[in-house]
């Protein structure tokens, strides 16, 4: 049982962390290295916190850079690899490309944005994110924004076309579990890909760190998708209305996985949305989806032993405990499958398909990959049967896409997520074409 349930949890939760001032710290890191390359060591040394300066003198910094310059050559580029928090500190990892060799750096910052640690990242054989060909940075720009609700502030990115104005704008909503603004899973960043792809085609987007990543302590008690997803998505929609160059009549919400499941609910709370996009969105209840995932995992393992069958049966019994529609004698903060009972009651009482059927004024785009083992094509069939004849709805099943919306050779398992693959350019083009069709 534990083995199977662990696999399910691994599918639903990402653990990539973030920086609260991501763009500012990345820029500050790049400036620091540029100062050293220009041999402006006094100015560079001022970037260090006094506690760090007490251990490293300016002469030490000069010697370090002189040695690095001999081995690496001149700087060609310094780009972000990752960001995260470590207690009260922010950690930025930069990918360094030099004229002689490559070297990545890890910089630690305190709240005053002073450097408290500087490390050379050991060489790694692990694969990293690959920017898609359609991410043409000459066509778009990025700006740091914040999604704010009472007691919360989530860092995000506004990605917008460099030319023109009055463009459509899309709010990107994550799937299950804690997530950074890119929805990073291994070397894959689906929301980052979508933002870049749409911006290159003249469509802006807002994406942001999920609240469950930044305010984890708040989710150790009773909560629902209101706190996990809805409040921040609605705040992002409100922010979209303030973007001067955006078309206020062309605001969309694009939800992936759980985000897609909740998109119809978001639309009922924001009736002035132009439309919603559901990518790999479950059409069934979450407990039923988890059971289906477990069955597929066991089938894919080709383990037909009686022991595995018993393990699967036990797992299904455990997951079935989440099929509750009212609390009754169960306490709201009682934990079922790692989530409070209040969460299951709220989500189980919500019917995403029926909610979408009631949407007549707003546009709906539904996309599903046939190679998605987390949200199977049967979910697409349910959506299609319910909405396929509606004039305001477009549905498309992509035969080669997996749950991360990338093209694959087979249905596979979560091992696919260890290999970098970008969101399909065909899907990106279809989304852009649909939005612009109005």
Secondary structure as UniProt FT lines:
FT   HELIX           2..12
FT   TURN            20..21
FT   HELIX           22..37
FT   TURN            38..39
FT   HELIX           41..45
FT   TURN            46..47
FT   HELIX           50..53
FT   TURN            54..55
FT   HELIX           58..72
FT   STRAND          75..86
FT   TURN            87..88
FT   STRAND          89..98
FT   STRAND          105..109
FT   TURN            111..112
FT   STRAND          115..120
FT   TURN            133..134
FT   TURN            137..138
FT   STRAND          140..149
FT   TURN            150..151
FT   STRAND          152..161
FT   STRAND          167..173
FT   TURN            181..182
FT   STRAND          184..185
FT   TURN            186..187
FT   STRAND          188..189
FT   HELIX           190..199
FT   TURN            200..202
FT   STRAND          204..208
FT   HELIX           211..214
FT   HELIX           216..219
FT   HELIX           226..230
FT   HELIX           231..240
FT   TURN            241..242
FT   TURN            244..245
FT   STRAND          246..256
FT   HELIX           258..269
FT   TURN            271..272
FT   STRAND          275..279
FT   HELIX           286..301
FT   HELIX           306..320
FT   TURN            321..322
FT   TURN            328..329
FT   TURN            332..333
FT   STRAND          335..336
FT   TURN            337..338
FT   STRAND          339..340
FT   HELIX           341..348
FT   HELIX           352..357
FT   STRAND          363..369
FT   TURN            370..371
FT   HELIX           377..387
FT   TURN            388..389
FT   TURN            391..392
FT   STRAND          393..398
FT   TURN            399..400
FT   TURN            403..404
FT   STRAND          406..407
FT   HELIX           414..418
FT   HELIX           425..437
//
